[in-house]
């Protein structure tokens, strides 16, 4: 049984679809949901489009009200997104990680690589992949 889920987010529309799916899984199984924002070492938006930088604190602050009835915790960490998601999953003892199938794309992928691919390869637990193509 899944008692604790972790979902990583970069606050994009695609990542938000994964957060919504994770919340539904948590609700269905009465599991705890940990929503994690990882500040990458270099956010390509700082270079290419500074006006599109996310506001993770405001985004995370809304989680409990967005998903009433779900035990939600949030966390912000700095580091490589895929590596940090896997490290936090192990540290927190989560039963499953939820990721979107699209992850980073365009210039961000050039800097960071594919976060979902790396998570699947290095996760210390099961990984649930959400189809996030409709957000692209």
C-alpha positions in Angstrom: 0.0 0.0 0.0 1.2 3.5 -0.8 1.3 5.6 2.3 3.5 8.5 1.1 3.8 10.0 -2.4 6.4 12.6 -3.6 5.8 14.7 -6.6 8.3 17.2 -8.0 7.2 20.4 -9.6 8.8 23.3 -11.4 5.4 25.1 -11.3 4.9 24.7 -15.0 1.5 23.7 -16.5 2.9 20.2 -17.3 4.3 19.7 -13.8 1.0 20.9 -12.3 -0.8 18.0 -14.1 1.5 15.6 -12.3 0.8 17.4 -9.0 -3.0 17.0 -9.6 -2.6 13.3 -10.5 -0.5 12.8 -7.4 -3.1 14.5 -5.2 -5.8 12.2 -6.6 -3.6 9.1 -5.9 -3.0 10.4 -2.4 -6.7 11.0 -1.9 -7.7 7.6 -3.2 -5.3 5.8 -0.9 -5.5 8.1 2.1 -1.7 8.7 1.6 0.4 11.7 2.5 1.5 13.9 -0.4 4.8 15.7 -0.4 5.1 18.4 -3.1 8.7 19.2 -3.8 10.1 22.2 -5.7 13.8 21.9 -6.5 15.7 25.1 -7.3 18.1 24.1 -10.1 21.7 25.2 -10.0 21.0 27.3 -13.1 17.4 28.1 -14.3 17.6 28.7 -18.0 14.8 31.2 -17.6 17.2 33.5 -15.8 19.2 33.7 -19.0 16.6 33.4 -21.7 13.4 34.7 -20.2 13.7 36.2 -16.7 10.1 37.3 -16.7 9.0 33.7 -16.6 10.7 32.8 -13.4 8.4 30.8 -11.1 7.2 31.8 -7.6 7.5 28.5 -5.9 6.6 29.7 -2.4 3.3 31.1 -3.6 2.6 28.0 -5.6 3.4 25.6 -2.7 1.4 27.7 -0.2 -1.8 27.0 -2.2 -1.4 23.2 -2.1 -3.5 22.5 1.1 -6.4 24.6 -0.1 -6.2 23.1 -3.6 -6.5 19.6 -2.4 -8.8 19.5 0.7 -8.9 16.2 2.4 -5.3 15.3 1.3 -2.5 15.4 3.8 -0.2 17.7 2.0 3.3 18.8 2.9 5.6 21.0 0.8 9.3 21.4 0.6 11.9 23.5 -1.3 15.4 22.3 -1.9 18.3 23.4 -4.1 20.2 21.2 -6.5 19.9 19.1 -9.5 16.2 18.4 -9.9 16.3 14.6 -10.7 19.1 13.9 -8.2 17.3 15.9 -5.4 13.9 14.3 -6.1 15.6 10.8 -5.6 17.5 11.9 -2.5 14.4 13.4 -0.9 12.4 10.3 -1.8 14.9 8.1 0.0 15.3 10.5 3.0 11.5 10.8 3.4 10.9 7.0 2.9 8.3 7.6 0.2 6.5 4.7 -1.4 6.3 6.2 -4.9 7.4 9.3 -6.9 5.0 10.9 -9.4 6.6 12.6 -12.5 5.3 13.9 -15.7 6.4 12.3 -19.0 7.4 15.5 -20.6 9.6 17.2 -18.0 11.9 19.9 -19.3 12.0 20.8 -23.0 13.7 23.2 -25.3 16.5 25.3 -23.9 15.9 24.1 -20.3 16.5 20.5 -21.4 19.8 21.5 -23.0 20.9 22.7 -19.5 19.3 20.1 -17.3 18.6 17.0 -19.3 15.5 15.0 -18.9 14.4 15.0 -15.3 11.7 12.3 -15.7 14.2 10.0 -17.4 16.8 10.4 -14.7 14.2 9.9 -11.9 13.0 6.7 -13.5 16.6 5.4 -13.7 17.7 6.3 -10.2 14.6 6.3 -8.0 14.7 4.4 -4.7 11.1 3.4 -5.1 8.3 3.0 -7.6 7.7 5.8 -10.1 4.3 6.7 -11.5 4.5 8.5 -14.8 1.7 11.0 -15.7 0.9 11.9 -19.4 1.4 15.7 -19.4 1.4 16.3 -23.1 -1.9 18.2 -23.1 -0.2 21.0 -21.1 2.4 21.6 -23.8 
